[in-house]
Amino acid sequence: MFGVLRLGHRHERDKRITTHLALLSRVYGCKEFHLTVKDSSVTNSLKGVNRRFGDVTKIVENTKPKELVRVWKGTTVHLSMYGDRIEKLDEIDKNENILFIVGAEKVPPWVYNESDYNISIGNQPHSEVSALAIALYRMYGDAPLYADRHGEMTVIPEPRGKNVMTNSAREGI
């Protein structure tokens, strides 16, 4: 089981990036996506995707980040451009509870001190979405990308074009 903590979130500037972090987390089977503030645009977007494509991720708003990191039962992994090289992720048991922490604004020093791991995803400025994508792929591979989430709809892989079926129509085949 893993969760994601979106540390900081500026409503107008970050809602799209935070939504993308939530969607990426969901694809990998994230159980809890924590936001430090309430943002109905992010919450409603994720709830809509969960409904249509399968309910996977619970969104938790108004999370107190310091408290969450301190009480997390498992390993906390802060992703940034500072810290240990990505190979350090290989030391973590992917079957345990992992909380991935991704920042929005300047990350406060306590995150570096309280996290079990500070993992650099390269040593150049990069997107927090790309950092999480690389870390999740490194930890879990590509198997979660094609898992059936048992929602109202299913995407049927095709070499060209789009094929999305409602699950009621799919059952009739």
N, C-alpha and C positions, 0 to 999 in steps of 0.2 A: 504494500500500500504506500502510495506517496501523495503528498500534498504540495501545493505551491503557495508561497506567501509573496504577494505583490506589495513590496515595501514602498509606500508612497503612491500617490495617484493624483495628478492634477486634472480635474474634471474636463476642461476643454482641450487641453493639450494631449492628455494620455488615454482618453477613452478608447480610441481605436487600437492603440498598442496593447492596452490592458485586455481588451476583448480578444485580440489575437493571441495573447498569452493564455487566456482562458480556453480558447478553442484548441490550441496546441496541447495544452494540458489534458483536455478532455479526450483528444484522439489517443493519447497514451494511457488513458484509464485513470487519470487523477481522481482521487476520492474527494478531496477538499481543495477549493481554490479560495484563498483568504485575501480579502481586500481590507486595507486599513481605513477606508472611508465607504460611505454608501454612494453607489452610482447606479441608478435604475437602468441606464442605457446598457451597461455591461451586464447587469443581472438579467434583464429581459432578453437580451440577445442570447445569452448562454441557456436560459430556460427554454427559449424557442428551439434552439438546436437540439437540446436534450430531448424535447418532446418529439420532434420530427425524426431524429436519427438515433435515439436511445438515451435514456437517462443514465448518466455515468457520474457526473461531477456535481457535487453540492457546492454552492457558492456561499461563503460566510463573509458578511460585511461587518464593518466596524471592529475588526480584529485589533486587539492590542498587541502589536508585533513583539515587543520585548517579552511580554508574558507568554505568548505562544511559543517563542523560541525556547524559553526557559522550561516550559512544562512539556514540550514535545517528547513523546515516548519513542525514541528512535534517533536517527542521525539528522543533523541539520547541515545543509550544503549551500553556502552562499556563492553565487556565480557572479564573476566580475572579470575585469582584465588584470586584476592583481591576485596574488596568491599562488598556490601550487599549480603545477601544470596539470592539464586535463587527465593525464595518465593516473593521477591520484584517485580518480573515480573508480578505478579497477579494484581498489582496496575495499570498497563498500559493498556489503551484501545487498544485492538488489531485491531480496525477499523481505528485508526489514522495512520498518517505517522510515521514510525519508521525507524531509521537508526541504524543498528547493526554494531558495530565497533569491528574488530578482528585484533590483531597485528601479526606481523611476527618477527620483531626484538624487541629490548627493546622499550617499549612504552614510549614516552616522557610525562613528567608531565602534560603538557597542556591538554592531553586527559582526564586524571582523573578530572581535574578542569572544563573543558568545557562540558563534557558529563552530560546529565540530570541524568543518572543512571550509576553507576559502579556496575556490577553484578558479583559476584563470582560464578563460576560453580565448586563448591567444593573448597577446600583450599589446593589442592595438584597440582603439575605441571601436565598439560594435553595438549592435542592437541587442536589447535584452531578450527579444524573441529569438534571435539567432543563437544566443547563448543557451537558452533553455532547450531549443531544438537540438543543438549539438550534444548537450549533456544527456537529454532523454534518449537520443539515438545511441549514444555511447553506452548507456546503462541498459536499455531494453531492446535494442535492435529495431528491426522493422516489423516484427510480428504484430504489435498492437495497432499498426496503421491500417490493417485490413480486418480487424476483429469485428464481428457482427454485434452491434449494441442493442438490437431488438427494439428499435423505435418504430414509428409509423412508416418510415421510408427506408429503402436500401439502395445504395448506388451499385449498379451492376457494371463491373469492369468491361470496357469495350476498347478496341484498338483505335476507333475514331468515334466522335460524337459523344452524346450523353445518354445514359440510360438509368433513370431513377424510377423505381417501382414502389408503389405502396405495398406494404407487407400483406395486405388482404389480397391484392391482385397476384402477388408472388406465390401465395399459398395455393391459389387456384391453378397454378401451372403444373 
